[in-house]
Amino acid sequence: MATRATDWTEARESPRDEVHFRTKAVREDGDELLLLIVNMSAGGLMARCGASFSIGERITIFLPNIGRVEAETRWCLGGRVGFQFDPGLPLADYLILLAAVVRD
């Protein structure tokens, strides 16, 4: 049975903050991608990207004030992709990151 997008939203452990921030990511094979981060939390983010992803695929995302963050693809649907940070960000680091992406 397919999982609806609302099921993922309801299952989240923490609320997401709405942002609009462009950044780069790199796949394990070195392929560079451009992401538009749409929302995020200390545990992960949702981005828009023209590339396709496999569930479980690992990437490195570049975030301001944080640097490189490893993430795992959790879902992919219609140009939107959900990533879970591995490990999640400490709250203090997340708040510094959030301040940086909200300013831009």
N, CA, C and O atoms as CSV, one atom per row, in Angstrom:
chain,resi,resn,atom,element,x,y,z
A,1,MET,N,N,0.841,-1.182,0.000
A,1,MET,CA,C,0.000,0.000,0.000
A,1,MET,C,C,0.886,1.246,0.000
A,1,MET,O,O,1.863,1.309,0.747
A,2,ALA,N,N,0.560,2.219,-0.818
A,2,ALA,CA,C,1.345,3.457,-0.906
A,2,ALA,C,C,1.125,4.317,0.331
A,2,ALA,O,O,0.048,4.324,0.928
A,3,THR,N,N,2.176,5.037,0.695
A,3,THR,CA,C,2.091,5.956,1.831
A,3,THR,C,C,1.813,7.346,1.296
A,3,THR,O,O,2.507,7.814,0.393
A,4,ARG,N,N,0.813,8.006,1.838
A,4,ARG,CA,C,0.481,9.364,1.419
A,4,ARG,C,C,1.484,10.346,2.019
A,4,ARG,O,O,2.068,10.084,3.071
A,5,ALA,N,N,1.679,11.479,1.342
A,5,ALA,CA,C,2.589,12.508,1.855
A,5,ALA,C,C,2.161,12.984,3.227
A,5,ALA,O,O,3.009,13.306,4.058
A,6,THR,N,N,0.853,13.035,3.483
A,6,THR,CA,C,0.383,13.491,4.790
A,6,THR,C,C,0.769,12.506,5.889
A,6,THR,O,O,0.944,12.910,7.038
A,7,ASP,N,N,0.905,11.226,5.560
A,7,ASP,CA,C,1.342,10.244,6.550
A,7,ASP,C,C,2.757,10.560,7.017
A,7,ASP,O,O,3.060,10.427,8.202
A,8,TRP,N,N,3.637,10.981,6.087
A,8,TRP,CA,C,4.999,11.328,6.475
A,8,TRP,C,C,4.989,12.551,7.380
A,8,TRP,O,O,5.699,12.604,8.384
A,9,THR,N,N,4.165,13.542,7.006
A,9,THR,CA,C,4.089,14.761,7.798
A,9,THR,C,C,3.625,14.454,9.210
A,9,THR,O,O,4.191,14.975,10.171
A,10,GLU,N,N,2.621,13.632,9.352
A,10,GLU,CA,C,2.073,13.308,10.663
A,10,GLU,C,C,3.046,12.493,11.497
A,10,GLU,O,O,2.977,12.516,12.726
A,11,ALA,N,N,3.961,11.767,10.841
A,11,ALA,CA,C,4.898,10.904,11.556
A,11,ALA,C,C,6.168,11.641,11.991
A,11,ALA,O,O,6.995,11.069,12.701
A,12,ARG,N,N,6.333,12.887,11.578
A,12,ARG,CA,C,7.536,13.633,11.937
A,12,ARG,C,C,7.648,13.806,13.431
A,12,ARG,O,O,6.653,13.990,14.133
A,13,GLU,N,N,8.891,13.742,13.910
A,13,GLU,CA,C,9.141,13.929,15.332
A,13,GLU,C,C,9.199,15.396,15.716
A,13,GLU,O,O,8.892,15.744,16.856
A,14,SER,N,N,9.585,16.267,14.787
A,14,SER,CA,C,9.686,17.691,15.096
A,14,SER,C,C,9.099,18.504,13.947
A,14,SER,O,O,9.144,18.074,12.795
A,15,PRO,N,N,8.547,19.679,14.257
A,15,PRO,CA,C,7.977,20.518,13.203
A,15,PRO,C,C,9.071,21.060,12.287
A,15,PRO,O,O,10.235,21.154,12.675
A,16,ARG,N,N,8.684,21.407,11.090
A,16,ARG,CA,C,9.614,21.962,10.109
A,16,ARG,C,C,9.508,23.479,10.070
A,16,ARG,O,O,8.432,24.040,10.280
A,17,ASP,N,N,10.634,24.141,9.798
A,17,ASP,CA,C,10.666,25.576,9.599
A,17,ASP,C,C,10.700,25.835,8.097
A,17,ASP,O,O,11.500,25.243,7.373
A,18,GLU,N,N,9.830,26.719,7.639
A,18,GLU,CA,C,9.774,27.056,6.214
A,18,GLU,C,C,10.943,27.976,5.865
A,18,GLU,O,O,11.167,28.988,6.529
A,19,VAL,N,N,11.681,27.615,4.820
A,19,VAL,CA,C,12.801,28.422,4.344
A,19,VAL,C,C,12.780,28.422,2.820
A,19,VAL,O,O,11.972,27.723,2.209
A,20,HIS,N,N,13.648,29.187,2.216
A,20,HIS,CA,C,13.829,29.216,0.765
A,20,HIS,C,C,15.304,29.500,0.553
A,20,HIS,O,O,15.724,30.655,0.496
A,21,PHE,N,N,16.102,28.413,0.435
A,21,PHE,CA,C,17.554,28.563,0.406
A,21,PHE,C,C,18.160,27.615,-0.620
A,21,PHE,O,O,17.867,26.419,-0.624
A,22,ARG,N,N,19.004,28.157,-1.487
A,22,ARG,CA,C,19.689,27.340,-2.511
A,22,ARG,C,C,21.061,26.922,-1.994
A,22,ARG,O,O,21.784,27.707,-1.381
A,23,THR,N,N,21.394,25.661,-2.259
A,23,THR,CA,C,22.693,25.144,-1.844
A,23,THR,C,C,23.117,24.014,-2.773
A,23,THR,O,O,22.372,23.604,-3.663
A,24,LYS,N,N,24.334,23.520,-2.544
A,24,LYS,CA,C,24.865,22.399,-3.320
A,24,LYS,C,C,24.838,21.131,-2.482
A,24,LYS,O,O,24.840,21.162,-1.251
A,25,ALA,N,N,24.814,20.026,-3.193
A,25,ALA,CA,C,24.943,18.713,-2.573
A,25,ALA,C,C,25.809,17.863,-3.495
A,25,ALA,O,O,25.944,18.157,-4.683
A,26,VAL,N,N,26.391,16.812,-2.939
A,26,VAL,CA,C,27.242,15.922,-3.723
A,26,VAL,C,C,26.827,14.478,-3.432
A,26,VAL,O,O,26.689,14.070,-2.279
A,27,ARG,N,N,26.634,13.723,-4.508
A,27,ARG,CA,C,26.339,12.293,-4.369
A,27,ARG,C,C,27.632,11.549,-4.044
A,27,ARG,O,O,28.722,12.108,-4.166
A,28,GLU,N,N,27.510,10.298,-3.636
A,28,GLU,CA,C,28.685,9.494,-3.300
A,28,GLU,C,C,29.628,9.327,-4.483
A,28,GLU,O,O,30.831,9.149,-4.292
A,29,ASP,N,N,29.088,9.385,-5.726
A,29,ASP,CA,C,29.942,9.240,-6.914
A,29,ASP,C,C,30.590,10.563,-7.341
A,29,ASP,O,O,31.290,10.608,-8.353
A,30,GLY,N,N,30.359,11.648,-6.572
A,30,GLY,CA,C,30.959,12.941,-6.861
A,30,GLY,C,C,30.096,13.860,-7.703
A,30,GLY,O,O,30.471,15.011,-7.929
A,31,ASP,N,N,28.952,13.387,-8.173
A,31,ASP,CA,C,28.042,14.195,-8.970
A,31,ASP,C,C,27.478,15.331,-8.115
A,31,ASP,O,O,26.917,15.084,-7.047
A,32,GLU,N,N,27.628,16.584,-8.584
A,32,GLU,CA,C,27.134,17.752,-7.843
A,32,GLU,C,C,25.700,18.069,-8.241
A,32,GLU,O,O,25.321,17.937,-9.405
A,33,LEU,N,N,24.916,18.486,-7.267
A,33,LEU,CA,C,23.509,18.802,-7.465
A,33,LEU,C,C,23.208,20.164,-6.858
A,33,LEU,O,O,23.883,20.599,-5.925
A,34,LEU,N,N,22.195,20.834,-7.390
A,34,LEU,CA,C,21.694,22.052,-6.785
A,34,LEU,C,C,20.372,21.727,-6.102
A,34,LEU,O,O,19.499,21.084,-6.685
A,35,LEU,N,N,20.236,22.179,-4.857
A,35,LEU,CA,C,19.016,21.957,-4.095
A,35,LEU,C,C,18.399,23.292,-3.721
A,35,LEU,O,O,19.115,24.254,-3.442
A,36,LEU,N,N,17.086,23.355,-3.715
A,36,LEU,CA,C,16.361,24.478,-3.142
A,36,LEU,C,C,15.693,23.935,-1.886
A,36,LEU,O,O,14.717,23.188,-1.969
A,37,ILE,N,N,16.218,24.309,-0.725
A,37,ILE,CA,C,15.655,23.827,0.539
A,37,ILE,C,C,14.359,24.587,0.792
A,37,ILE,O,O,14.333,25.817,0.775
A,38,VAL,N,N,13.289,23.842,1.027
A,38,VAL,CA,C,11.958,24.403,1.206
A,38,VAL,C,C,11.564,24.440,2.682
A,38,VAL,O,O,10.965,25.410,3.147
A,39,ASN,N,N,11.903,23.385,3.412
A,39,ASN,CA,C,11.668,23.386,4.852
A,39,ASN,C,C,12.698,22.491,5.512
A,39,ASN,O,O,13.310,21.641,4.865
A,40,MET,N,N,12.885,22.694,6.821
A,40,MET,CA,C,13.922,21.935,7.514
A,40,MET,C,C,13.646,21.860,9.004
A,40,MET,O,O,12.845,22.618,9.552
A,41,SER,N,N,14.328,20.933,9.636
A,41,SER,CA,C,14.341,20.791,11.093
A,41,SER,C,C,15.743,20.318,11.455
A,41,SER,O,O,16.589,20.146,10.578
A,42,ALA,N,N,15.986,20.112,12.727
A,42,ALA,CA,C,17.293,19.604,13.152
A,42,ALA,C,C,17.518,18.178,12.670
A,42,ALA,O,O,18.651,17.698,12.670
A,43,GLY,N,N,16.459,17.500,12.263
A,43,GLY,CA,C,16.569,16.114,11.823
A,43,GLY,C,C,16.666,15.916,10.332
A,43,GLY,O,O,17.063,14.843,9.878
A,44,GLY,N,N,16.307,16.940,9.547
A,44,GLY,CA,C,16.343,16.755,8.107
A,44,GLY,C,C,15.736,17.924,7.371
A,44,GLY,O,O,15.472,18.978,7.950
A,45,LEU,N,N,15.519,17.722,6.074
A,45,LEU,CA,C,14.968,18.803,5.263
A,45,LEU,C,C,14.228,18.252,4.063
A,45,LEU,O,O,14.387,17.092,3.683
A,46,MET,N,N,13.407,19.125,3.472
A,46,MET,CA,C,12.784,18.834,2.192
A,46,MET,C,C,13.342,19.839,1.201
A,46,MET,O,O,13.448,21.030,1.496
A,47,ALA,N,N,13.699,19.346,0.022
A,47,ALA,CA,C,14.249,20.210,-1.011
A,47,ALA,C,C,13.585,19.923,-2.345
A,47,ALA,O,O,12.980,18.868,-2.540
A,48,ARG,N,N,13.703,20.855,-3.243
A,48,ARG,CA,C,13.315,20.655,-4.634
A,48,ARG,C,C,14.604,20.447,-5.429
A,48,ARG,O,O,15.608,21.126,-5.215
A,49,CYS,N,N,14.545,19.489,-6.350
A,49,CYS,CA,C,15.719,19.178,-7.155
A,49,CYS,C,C,15.256,18.477,-8.426
A,49,CYS,O,O,14.327,17.670,-8.392
A,50,GLY,N,N,15.900,18.785,-9.539
A,50,GLY,CA,C,15.553,18.166,-10.801
A,50,GLY,C,C,16.051,16.735,-10.943
A,50,GLY,O,O,15.593,16.007,-11.823
A,51,ALA,N,N,16.974,16.325,-10.098
A,51,ALA,CA,C,17.535,14.964,-10.166
A,51,ALA,C,C,16.608,13.969,-9.483
A,51,ALA,O,O,15.795,14.340,-8.636
A,52,SER,N,N,16.737,12.714,-9.859
A,52,SER,CA,C,15.981,11.662,-9.186
A,52,SER,C,C,16.876,11.018,-8.126
A,52,SER,O,O,18.102,11.029,-8.241
A,53,PHE,N,N,16.251,10.465,-7.109
A,53,PHE,CA,C,16.963,9.850,-5.994
A,53,PHE,C,C,16.360,8.497,-5.684
A,53,PHE,O,O,15.177,8.260,-5.926
A,54,SER,N,N,17.179,7.617,-5.151
A,54,SER,CA,C,16.718,6.330,-4.660
A,54,SER,C,C,16.560,6.426,-3.146
A,54,SER,O,O,17.369,7.066,-2.475
A,55,ILE,N,N,15.535,5.799,-2.617
A,55,ILE,CA,C,15.349,5.757,-1.173
A,55,ILE,C,C,16.590,5.102,-0.559
A,55,ILE,O,O,17.038,4.052,-1.019
A,56,GLY,N,N,17.132,5.724,0.468
A,56,GLY,CA,C,18.332,5.209,1.117
A,56,GLY,C,C,19.629,5.762,0.548
A,56,GLY,O,O,20.694,5.560,1.131
A,57,GLU,N,N,19.556,6.457,-0.584
A,57,GLU,CA,C,20.758,7.053,-1.184
A,57,GLU,C,C,21.327,8.106,-0.242
A,57,GLU,O,O,20.589,8.895,0.347
A,58,ARG,N,N,22.643,8.105,-0.112
A,58,ARG,CA,C,23.317,9.049,0.787
A,58,ARG,C,C,23.938,10.170,-0.024
A,58,ARG,O,O,24.507,9.944,-1.092
A,59,ILE,N,N,23.821,11.394,0.504
A,59,ILE,CA,C,24.438,12.546,-0.127
A,59,ILE,C,C,25.073,13.419,0.951
A,59,ILE,O,O,24.816,13.249,2.143
A,60,THR,N,N,25.902,14.352,0.510
A,60,THR,CA,C,26.478,15.368,1.383
A,60,THR,C,C,25.872,16.700,0.981
A,60,THR,O,O,25.920,17.080,-0.189
A,61,ILE,N,N,25.301,17.413,1.950
A,61,ILE,CA,C,24.683,18.707,1.702
A,61,ILE,C,C,25.542,19.780,2.361
A,61,ILE,O,O,26.010,19.601,3.485
A,62,PHE,N,N,25.750,20.899,1.659
A,62,PHE,CA,C,26.541,22.008,2.195
A,62,PHE,C,C,25.599,23.043,2.792
A,62,PHE,O,O,24.747,23.594,2.096
A,63,LEU,N,N,25.758,23.305,4.094
A,63,LEU,CA,C,24.879,24.225,4.810
A,63,LEU,C,C,25.694,25.351,5.447
A,63,LEU,O,O,26.783,25.105,5.966
A,64,PRO,N,N,25.175,26.590,5.411
A,64,PRO,CA,C,25.919,27.708,5.987
A,64,PRO,C,C,26.113,27.540,7.489
A,64,PRO,O,O,25.230,27.050,8.193
A,65,ASN,N,N,27.278,27.953,7.963
A,65,ASN,CA,C,27.664,27.894,9.379
A,65,ASN,C,C,27.800,26.478,9.927
A,65,ASN,O,O,28.257,26.301,11.057
A,66,ILE,N,N,27.419,25.481,9.162
A,66,ILE,CA,C,27.502,24.083,9.589
A,66,ILE,C,C,28.561,23.354,8.767
A,66,ILE,O,O,29.349,22.569,9.294
A,67,GLY,N,N,28.561,23.630,7.474
A,67,GLY,CA,C,29.473,22.944,6.562
A,67,GLY,C,C,28.813,21.727,5.941
A,67,GLY,O,O,27.634,21.753,5.589
A,68,ARG,N,N,29.583,20.673,5.814
A,68,ARG,CA,C,29.105,19.447,5.168
A,68,ARG,C,C,28.267,18.623,6.147
A,68,ARG,O,O,28.668,18.383,7.286
A,69,VAL,N,N,27.100,18.198,5.678
A,69,VAL,CA,C,26.212,17.361,6.486
A,69,VAL,C,C,25.844,16.132,5.666
A,69,VAL,O,O,25.412,16.251,4.520
A,70,GLU,N,N,26.013,14.969,6.247
A,70,GLU,CA,C,25.624,13.728,5.583
A,70,GLU,C,C,24.123,13.522,5.770
A,70,GLU,O,O,23.577,13.784,6.842
A,71,ALA,N,N,23.468,13.051,4.715
A,71,ALA,CA,C,22.023,12.839,4.781
A,71,ALA,C,C,21.634,11.613,3.964
A,71,ALA,O,O,22.343,11.200,3.046
A,72,GLU,N,N,20.494,11.049,4.322
A,72,GLU,CA,C,19.955,9.880,3.623
A,72,GLU,C,C,18.618,10.251,3.013
A,72,GLU,O,O,17.794,10.901,3.655
A,73,THR,N,N,18.402,9.838,1.770
A,73,THR,CA,C,17.129,10.091,1.103
A,73,THR,C,C,16.054,9.221,1.741
A,73,THR,O,O,16.194,8.000,1.815
A,74,ARG,N,N,14.981,9.856,2.198
A,74,ARG,CA,C,13.874,9.138,2.842
A,74,ARG,C,C,12.686,8.972,1.914
A,74,ARG,O,O,11.957,7.984,2.001
A,75,TRP,N,N,12.487,9.950,1.015
A,75,TRP,CA,C,11.408,9.872,0.038
A,75,TRP,C,C,11.698,10.821,-1.123
A,75,TRP,O,O,12.497,11.749,-0.993
A,76,CYS,N,N,11.046,10.582,-2.248
A,76,CYS,CA,C,11.221,11.397,-3.441
A,76,CYS,C,C,9.899,11.367,-4.203
A,76,CYS,O,O,9.375,10.296,-4.508
A,77,LEU,N,N,9.366,12.547,-4.507
A,77,LEU,CA,C,8.065,12.604,-5.165
A,77,LEU,C,C,7.935,13.900,-5.962
A,77,LEU,O,O,7.938,14.988,-5.386
A,78,GLY,N,N,7.822,13.788,-7.266
A,78,GLY,CA,C,7.543,14.936,-8.120
A,78,GLY,C,C,8.497,16.106,-7.988
A,78,GLY,O,O,8.051,17.251,-7.915
A,79,GLY,N,N,9.793,15.855,-7.956
A,79,GLY,CA,C,10.770,16.928,-7.851
A,79,GLY,C,C,11.048,17.384,-6.429
A,79,GLY,O,O,11.888,18.256,-6.209
A,80,ARG,N,N,10.350,16.801,-5.465
A,80,ARG,CA,C,10.597,17.093,-4.050
A,80,ARG,C,C,11.276,15.883,-3.431
A,80,ARG,O,O,10.963,14.740,-3.762
A,81,VAL,N,N,12.219,16.155,-2.522
A,81,VAL,CA,C,12.993,15.078,-1.901
A,81,VAL,C,C,13.104,15.342,-0.402
A,81,VAL,O,O,13.362,16.469,0.021
A,82,GLY,N,N,12.909,14.303,0.390
A,82,GLY,CA,C,13.083,14.405,1.829
A,82,GLY,C,C,14.375,13.732,2.248
A,82,GLY,O,O,14.632,12.585,1.882
A,83,PHE,N,N,15.187,14.444,3.016
A,83,PHE,CA,C,16.461,13.921,3.496
A,83,PHE,C,C,16.474,13.921,5.025
A,83,PHE,O,O,15.969,14.845,5.663
A,84,GLN,N,N,17.050,12.888,5.589
A,84,GLN,CA,C,17.252,12.809,7.035
A,84,GLN,C,C,18.737,12.960,7.300
A,84,GLN,O,O,19.553,12.227,6.741
A,85,PHE,N,N,19.093,13.931,8.172
A,85,PHE,CA,C,20.499,14.122,8.522
A,85,PHE,C,C,21.002,12.928,9.309
A,85,PHE,O,O,20.267,12.327,10.092
A,86,ASP,N,N,22.282,12.587,9.088
A,86,ASP,CA,C,22.886,11.463,9.794
A,86,ASP,C,C,24.270,11.864,10.288
A,86,ASP,O,O,25.224,11.829,9.511
A,87,PRO,N,N,24.408,12.241,11.542
A,87,PRO,CA,C,23.376,12.299,12.584
A,87,PRO,C,C,22.586,13.600,12.488
A,87,PRO,O,O,22.933,14.490,11.712
A,88,GLY,N,N,21.514,13.705,13.288
A,88,GLY,CA,C,20.756,14.947,13.364
A,88,GLY,C,C,21.628,16.058,13.925
A,88,GLY,O,O,22.656,15.795,14.550
A,89,LEU,N,N,21.216,17.295,13.701
A,89,LEU,CA,C,21.993,18.439,14.170
A,89,LEU,C,C,21.669,18.761,15.623
A,89,LEU,O,O,20.506,18.706,16.023
A,90,PRO,N,N,22.690,19.098,16.421
A,90,PRO,CA,C,22.416,19.601,17.769
A,90,PRO,C,C,21.563,20.871,17.670
A,90,PRO,O,O,21.727,21.656,16.735
A,91,LEU,N,N,20.672,21.072,18.613
A,91,LEU,CA,C,19.748,22.199,18.556
A,91,LEU,C,C,20.465,23.546,18.408
A,91,LEU,O,O,20.020,24.390,17.630
A,92,ALA,N,N,21.547,23.761,19.127
A,92,ALA,CA,C,22.275,25.030,19.034
A,92,ALA,C,C,22.788,25.254,17.607
A,92,ALA,O,O,22.669,26.357,17.075
A,93,ASP,N,N,23.351,24.227,16.994
A,93,ASP,CA,C,23.836,24.340,15.614
A,93,ASP,C,C,22.677,24.599,14.654
A,93,ASP,O,O,22.799,25.399,13.726
A,94,TYR,N,N,21.557,23.921,14.880
A,94,TYR,CA,C,20.396,24.102,14.015
A,94,TYR,C,C,19.891,25.545,14.073
A,94,TYR,O,O,19.556,26.123,13.040
A,95,LEU,N,N,19.834,26.124,15.257
A,95,LEU,CA,C,19.342,27.496,15.388
A,95,LEU,C,C,20.268,28.488,14.687
A,95,LEU,O,O,19.794,29.471,14.116
A,96,ILE,N,N,21.576,28.249,14.720
A,96,ILE,CA,C,22.529,29.100,14.002
A,96,ILE,C,C,22.302,28.952,12.489
A,96,ILE,O,O,22.301,29.945,11.761
A,97,LEU,N,N,22.112,27.721,12.026
A,97,LEU,CA,C,21.833,27.462,10.616
A,97,LEU,C,C,20.537,28.147,10.209
A,97,LEU,O,O,20.487,28.815,9.176
A,98,LEU,N,N,19.506,27.992,10.996
A,98,LEU,CA,C,18.206,28.577,10.681
A,98,LEU,C,C,18.303,30.092,10.546
A,98,LEU,O,O,17.718,30.675,9.633
A,99,ALA,N,N,19.037,30.728,11.452
A,99,ALA,CA,C,19.222,32.182,11.375
A,99,ALA,C,C,19.909,32.575,10.063
A,99,ALA,O,O,19.573,33.607,9.481
A,100,ALA,N,N,20.854,31.778,9.597
A,100,ALA,CA,C,21.583,32.083,8.365
A,100,ALA,C,C,20.693,31.932,7.128
A,100,ALA,O,O,20.770,32.754,6.215
A,101,VAL,N,N,19.864,30.911,7.085
A,101,VAL,CA,C,19.047,30.701,5.878
A,101,VAL,C,C,17.824,31.599,5.859
A,101,VAL,O,O,17.286,31.875,4.787
A,102,VAL,N,N,17.376,32.056,7.002
A,102,VAL,CA,C,16.229,32.959,7.039
A,102,VAL,C,C,16.647,34.352,6.598
A,102,VAL,O,O,15.855,35.060,5.976
A,103,ARG,N,N,17.873,34.763,6.906
A,103,ARG,CA,C,18.384,36.085,6.518
A,103,ARG,C,C,18.471,36.229,5.008
A,103,ARG,O,O,18.223,37.308,4.470
A,104,ASP,N,N,18.820,35.156,4.328
A,104,ASP,CA,C,19.073,35.237,2.871
A,104,ASP,C,C,17.800,35.348,2.085
A,104,ASP,O,O,17.837,35.426,0.857
